[in-house]
Amino acid sequence: MKKMIALEEFGQFGFALYLISQLNLSINYYLLLPAFFIPDLFAVGYLINKSMGTIMYNFSHHKLIALVLIATGLILKNDYWLMAGLLTYSHSCFDRMIGYGLKYLDSPSHTHLGYIGKEKFKNPVDYF
């Protein structure tokens, strides 16, 4: 099942990147690589406490938030909002493709896709 989820996320990731390439933007495309990782900056909430970190991380990695940004870009006919949504969406797909998911409040290692990091080895069910 995990491989099927990864394949599905890979397809969505590739499609989002394709759509980004079709936008008529007057920016340097080398800026897209650092911009791709902006959702990870929301993990700064973990410096406050575990709950705030989890909430901020999940907010920045939630696909519905990305879809709202995409819809805003389409409604306003603004390619920059559209790009922000597509970058957020593609980042979320990429994370899920490699096994990272939305986090539970009990531990940053406990995601909706299973455990990650050292915790993964404590839960044999999550090997597959």
Secondary structure as UniProt FT lines:
FT   HELIX           2..21
FT   HELIX           29..31
FT   HELIX           32..36
FT   HELIX           38..47
FT   HELIX           50..61
FT   HELIX           63..76
FT   HELIX           79..97
FT   TURN            98..99
FT   STRAND          103..104
FT   TURN            105..106
FT   STRAND          107..111
FT   TURN            112..113
FT   STRAND          114..115
FT   HELIX           117..122
FT   HELIX           124..127
//
